[in-house]
Amino acid sequence: MTEANPYESLQEQIDEAADFLDIPRDHIERLKRPERVLETTLSVEMDDGSVEVFDAYRSQFNGDRGPYKGGIRYHPGVSRDEVKALSGWMVYKCAAVDIPYGGGKGGIEIDPSEYSEGELERITRSFAKELRPLIGVDRDIPAPDVNTGQREMNWIKDTYETMEGTTAPGVITGKAIDSGGSAGRVEATGRSVMLTTREAYDHFGKDISEATVAVQGYGNAGAIAARLLDDLGADIVAASDSAGAIYNPDGLAERAAREHKFETGQLTGFEGATEEFSNEELLTMDVDVLIPAALENAIDAELAERVQADMIVEAANGPLTPDADYVLTERDVAVFPDILANAGGVIVSYFEWVQNRQRMSWTEERVNSELERYVEDAFDAMVEAHETHGTPNYRTAMYAVALQRVQNAAEEAGIWP
Ligand code: NAD
């Protein structure tokens, strides 16, 4: 498997889109680099009285369109380059779906499974203390990412509010409902994957109820996308998690498969499957739609040569290496990019922030219908850019839309010394 440096991948994607736009080269260079990166060390007392030191980062990539926005991840692989790249993707994701945010991302280099809840709380509060001068409802709004969730967001919010002597639920999103979270947030990413697939089918004049779908990664994003596509009548014929893949050519009885996963922790062993195979075989199956919903770089150039799906909808962030993207474009496989397909999470985060500012809560119905509108509008803008600029694929078209929006905001503001 080829490992692509995420920061270089991001810069390549920006360059490719820039070729179709009339933006001066020096301005493009500015849009390829973060504005600032906090690099800090957290010294935290462990349960046994010892002190452990952790590396932590927050990258604020671009704030031309609004406050920096993006998650905080806890993972041993977190690095300065990784958070820089992820913060850049957030800029273009927020601009692609036209929400008034810039992009940020942060993380701690840690394997959270090795620490007690009390230690994780102290580590999180220590990070929140470091973040305090940088974040704020109108400055930078973190959210959950890999290995962080409502619990960590509630700790960060509480630390910030205590230190500032105020209430500021909008300083962070992805909170529990009782702490100011939004209805529909948990489902939002899977929902935008479903909406993107549905729009793609409409665009090609095809009937979604006749689609066969394979989903790699049956977690929050993948399993919810599968359920919602199943609700539209599509057949989920294959699904996988880290333990392996299951298959049934007549459809997997999606609800029962999900229950089996919930009860046993894995998909394999599900009695409604006719076959089990490896994850790699799932990625090269003959289906209409392939949804990679696990990890970045899941499909490299060699695998891309063997993909048989007509369409890929990216639920995961960066599931294709740049080389794989090139191969799939050459092979005429339509790829609907992550910055559109999985943007539901950040769109509903935006709704959460709006509700916090309004000090009111919306119904789940309202959240879902607003989300649908944002995804449809972004899809239409992407197709229009594809047709007007003649971009080689939809990813470049979506980046071109996003890049132009960021550049417009930067130009209107002017350059401050
Ligand atoms: P998750 O942890 O809930 O689920 C991940 C799933 O992938 C699990 O079922 C795991 O078993 C499976 N998996 C791991 N390695 C695998 C492998 N090699 N082959 C097959 N399956 C494998 O995570 P999630 O929140 O669903 O996130 C998945 C992807 O979606 C990530 O790239 C994430 O960045 C992206 N994403 C998620 C959200 C969100 O709101 N959850 C938002 C935007 C993007």
Residues whose N, C-alpha, C, O or C-beta is under 5 A from the ligand:
A	BS01	NAD	T189 Q216 G217 Y218 G219 N220 A221 G222 S240 D241 S242 N279 A293 A294 L295 E296 A315 A316 N317 N342 G345
